[in-house]
Amino acid sequence: MSDTDPRPRPGPKGFSTRAIEAASRVPRLEQMPTSVPIYQTATFASADTDELGRVASDGRSGFAYSRISNPTTTALGSAYAEIAGGEAGVALASGMAAIHAALASLVRTGDRIVAPLAIYGSTRAQLLRTFGGFGVEVAIVDMTDLDAVATALAAAPTRVLYAETIANPTTFVADHTALADLAHRHGATYVVDNTFASPYVCRPLELGADLVVHSATKFLDGQGRVLGGAVCGPKKLTEEIFKYLRTAGPTLSAFNAWVLLKGLETLKIRIDAQSANALRLATWLEAHPQVARVFYPGLPSHPQYELAQRQQQGGGAIVSFEVKGAREQAWQVVDHCRLLSITANLGDTKTTITHPASTTHGRITPEARAAAGISEGLLRIAVGLEAVEDLQADLERGLSLI
Ligand SMILES: *Cc1c(COP(=O)(O)O)cnc(C)c1O
């Protein structure tokens, strides 16, 4: 172990000077750590003004300030890109920050975005209010109706076609090959939110998507500990996101990046187990007398079962179902749960249950909800790693009262 100070300096005299110097000496290791270190520092010192000038103006060739880049967050961006099949990746503070970064790097006032009816609630608000407020036009279509998408793209020049691999909460599956082709034929960039699938279940970049965004908060962490987001795609597009990050500042902390790197290591084994649990639960729900309908891409009854078989590795961990009844009956099921967590989060080891019409999609009009396929009796379960029998017993308590 030796000290890494690049500049020899005279021995300091004052106590505070000596304390600061002693406490800031970074060890240089001969042996590499087996997990990426948490570079918990705001700044990085350069050898001279010339070097600082270079790294400050182009953060990719070195490190100057952790808002711009930090070795731990950079490692996460690269690791994410590598497993998602992208040329380059950028880690950000949250999924919403990743979506904002991707879209703000592409659209300007007067541009147009075509987005799905069935979409994450906060994304809908970001599109309509934040981007809408800056004069971006947003056209909403049913992303599973390719003719409707083609008509929307033909109606006016469109900068971005935006889709979610598995829509929230209806689990409708976007046909990436077809949508990428439609977008490109109309000169649009195809941006996909792949959060519900994870890069293990689906890799939209391999199917023609231009840019993929991700809420790392969900399956990448997988244990409900931290917030994070990521974007990946060709360098040409991620460089613009990097510039955005530098000025807008939704930087991921080094600690959160480290947690997410650890999460990535176990992504496959968790999703395989969660998908297997989800399939068993969905099959049980489909046969339940108090359940009207189940939406799960791994069930043959799903309207896009074939597509999901083609483009996904398994059905994923999200199961939605309609109880026989309306809000009162749906709430009854949720409120009788003792094991399932009543929360809108998902992708955790713990199974969560939510009533989309009163939570994630509670701020949109009943008409918009109905159009997006979100009925009052719809419940969404994000299946975790518990024993399926325990999940069934927990749901049965409320279902048996209907
Ligand atoms: C959670 C989620 C987001 C937002 O991610 P945050 O990390 O909470 O900001 C975006 N899209 C989808 C599909 C999500 O599930």
The ligand as a Tripos MOL2 file, in Angstrom:
@<TRIPOS>MOLECULE
LIG
   15    15     1     0     0
SMALL
NO_CHARGES

@<TRIPOS>ATOM
      1 C1        -41.0470    2.8920  -11.3010 C.3       1 LIG1
      2 C2        -41.1390    3.1300  -12.7490 C.ar      1 LIG1
      3 C3        -40.6300    4.3060  -13.3220 C.ar      1 LIG1
      4 C4        -40.0270    5.3990  -12.4810 C.3       1 LIG1
      5 O1        -38.8980    4.9770  -11.8190 O.3       1 LIG1
      6 P1        -38.3710    5.6720  -10.4470 P.3       1 LIG1
      7 O2        -37.1030    4.9690  -10.1980 O.co2     1 LIG1
      8 O3        -39.4220    5.4730   -9.4130 O.co2     1 LIG1
      9 O4        -38.1880    7.1180  -10.7530 O.co2     1 LIG1
     10 C5        -40.7230    4.4540  -14.6870 C.ar      1 LIG1
     11 N1        -41.2900    3.5140  -15.4690 N.ar      1 LIG1
     12 C6        -41.7960    2.3780  -14.9600 C.ar      1 LIG1
     13 C7        -42.4040    1.3870  -15.8790 C.3       1 LIG1
     14 C8        -41.7350    2.1470  -13.5900 C.ar      1 LIG1
     15 O5        -42.2430    1.0190  -13.0880 O.3       1 LIG1
@<TRIPOS>BOND
     1     1     2 1
     2     2     3 ar
     3     2    14 ar
     4     3     4 1
     5     3    10 ar
     6     4     5 1
     7     5     6 1
     8     6     7 2
     9     6     8 1
    10     6     9 1
    11    10    11 ar
    12    11    12 ar
    13    12    13 1
    14    12    14 ar
    15    14    15 1
@<TRIPOS>SUBSTRUCTURE
     1 LIG1         1 GROUP 0 **** ****
